[in-house]
Amino acid sequence: MCPLIVLLLLITAQVGISSAQAPTSGENYSVYKIYIRLPADQLVVDKLLVQPGNYSLWGQEKNYVYIGVSNSVKNAFLKRIRKDLIDFELFVEDGKLSQQRRNILIAHDKEKSQKKAKI
């Protein structure tokens, strides 16, 4: 199966697990990669995630998380993240993966597979 499809299925499963109200299609949601550099950064993320209709966890690694943000709270989210000086980047805009992001996801999947094969 194509690595991108597998990743998207995993993201969809994670969204379903993290919140019954979270959208599975990503429609009307943008996904942001939030860099966790300080414990305070994680606290901000945790506070956002208690609002499942507005925010959902799409993925998590050691130093960053992917958060789905409803378009209805996008401006408030950006204001909060900037106020707290948390580094972030837009990963998926309004549920649409750009070709560049698809390429990054495919490369990331290949890299993870190679690391697992070495172990």
C-alpha positions as CSV (number, residue, x, y, z in Angstrom):
1,M,0.0,0.0,0.0
2,C,1.3,3.5,-0.8
3,P,3.0,5.1,2.3
4,L,1.0,8.2,1.9
5,I,-2.3,6.3,2.1
6,V,-1.1,4.4,5.1
7,L,-0.1,7.7,6.8
8,L,-3.4,9.3,6.1
9,L,-5.2,6.2,7.4
10,L,-3.2,6.4,10.6
11,I,-3.9,10.1,11.0
12,T,-7.6,9.4,10.5
13,A,-7.5,6.6,13.1
14,Q,-5.7,8.9,15.5
15,V,-8.3,11.6,15.1
16,G,-11.1,9.2,15.7
17,I,-9.3,7.9,18.9
18,S,-8.5,11.4,20.2
19,S,-12.0,12.8,19.8
20,A,-15.3,11.5,18.7
21,Q,-16.2,15.0,17.5
22,A,-13.0,15.6,15.5
23,P,-13.5,15.5,11.7
24,T,-12.0,12.5,9.8
25,S,-11.7,14.2,6.4
26,G,-9.8,17.3,7.5
27,E,-12.4,19.4,5.8
28,N,-12.7,22.9,7.4
29,Y,-9.6,22.1,9.4
30,S,-6.0,23.1,9.0
31,V,-3.2,21.1,10.4
32,Y,-0.2,22.8,12.2
33,K,3.1,21.4,13.2
34,I,3.8,22.8,16.7
35,Y,7.4,22.5,18.0
36,I,7.6,21.6,21.7
37,R,10.8,23.1,23.0
38,L,9.7,23.9,26.6
39,P,7.3,22.3,29.1
40,A,5.2,25.4,28.8
41,D,4.7,24.8,25.1
42,Q,3.2,21.3,25.9
43,L,0.9,22.9,28.5
44,V,-0.5,25.3,25.8
45,V,-1.1,22.4,23.5
46,D,-2.8,20.3,26.2
47,K,-5.1,23.2,27.0
48,L,-6.1,23.5,23.3
49,L,-6.8,19.8,23.0
50,V,-9.5,19.9,25.7
51,Q,-11.7,21.6,23.1
52,P,-12.3,18.6,20.8
53,G,-14.7,20.5,18.5
54,N,-12.1,23.1,17.7
55,Y,-8.8,21.2,18.0
56,S,-7.6,17.6,17.5
57,L,-4.4,15.8,17.8
58,W,-3.3,14.4,14.4
59,G,0.1,13.1,15.3
60,Q,2.8,13.4,17.9
61,E,6.6,12.9,18.0
62,K,9.1,13.8,20.8
63,N,9.7,17.4,19.8
64,Y,6.5,18.3,17.9
65,V,2.8,17.6,17.5
66,Y,0.4,18.0,14.6
67,I,-2.8,19.7,15.6
68,G,-5.9,20.0,13.6
69,V,-7.4,23.5,14.0
70,S,-11.0,24.3,13.1
71,N,-11.2,27.2,10.7
72,S,-13.7,28.8,13.1
73,V,-10.9,29.3,15.8
74,K,-7.9,29.6,13.5
75,N,-7.3,33.3,14.2
76,A,-7.6,32.8,18.0
77,F,-5.2,29.8,17.7
78,L,-2.6,31.8,15.8
79,K,-2.9,34.7,18.2
80,R,-2.3,32.3,21.2
81,I,0.6,30.5,19.6
82,R,2.3,33.7,18.6
83,K,1.7,35.3,22.0
84,D,3.4,32.4,23.7
85,L,6.3,32.5,21.2
86,I,5.8,28.9,20.1
87,D,7.3,27.9,16.8
88,F,4.9,26.4,14.3
89,E,4.3,25.9,10.7
90,L,1.2,25.3,8.6
91,F,1.3,21.7,7.5
92,V,-2.1,21.2,5.7
93,E,-4.4,24.1,4.8
94,D,-8.1,23.5,5.0
95,G,-7.8,19.7,4.6
96,K,-5.7,19.9,1.4
97,L,-2.2,18.4,1.1
98,S,0.0,20.3,-1.2
99,Q,2.3,18.3,-3.5
100,Q,5.3,19.5,-1.5
101,R,3.8,18.2,1.7
102,R,3.0,14.9,0.1
103,N,6.7,14.6,-0.9
104,I,7.8,15.4,2.6
105,L,5.4,12.7,4.1
106,I,6.6,10.1,1.6
107,A,10.3,10.9,2.4
108,H,9.5,10.8,6.1
109,D,7.9,7.4,5.8
110,K,10.9,6.1,3.8
111,E,13.3,7.4,6.5
112,K,11.3,5.8,9.3
113,S,11.2,2.5,7.4
114,Q,14.9,2.5,6.9
115,K,15.6,3.2,10.6
116,K,13.3,0.4,11.6
117,A,15.1,-2.0,9.2
118,K,18.5,-1.1,10.8
119,I,17.2,-2.0,14.2
